């Protein structure tokens, strides 16, 4: 969406949008979606991971 509109994207924005998508799936289905969680983990920095989980990434 951002690239299509000529806007610049970054890692934090991508992770934020994936988290929103995950939340919307949880609200709609009341189930976890492992694929989205894996997608969130890919571009996430170690600091973002620690903030989200409270754990350090090894």
C-alpha positions, 0 to 999 in steps of 0.5 A, a space after each residue: 500500500 505504501 509503496 504503491 502510493 509512493 510513500 517510503 516504508 521502513 521496518 518499524 512501519 512494516 512490523 506495526 502494520 503486521 501487528 495490526 493485521 494480527 490483532 484484526 485476525 484475532 478479533 475476527 477469529 479468536 484464534 492465533 495466526 502463526 503465519 502472521 506471527 512468523 512474518 512479524 518476527 522476520 523484519 523485527 529488530 532485537 529491540 522490537 522483539 524485546 519490547 513485544 515479548 519482554 525477552 531477549 532474542 538469542 
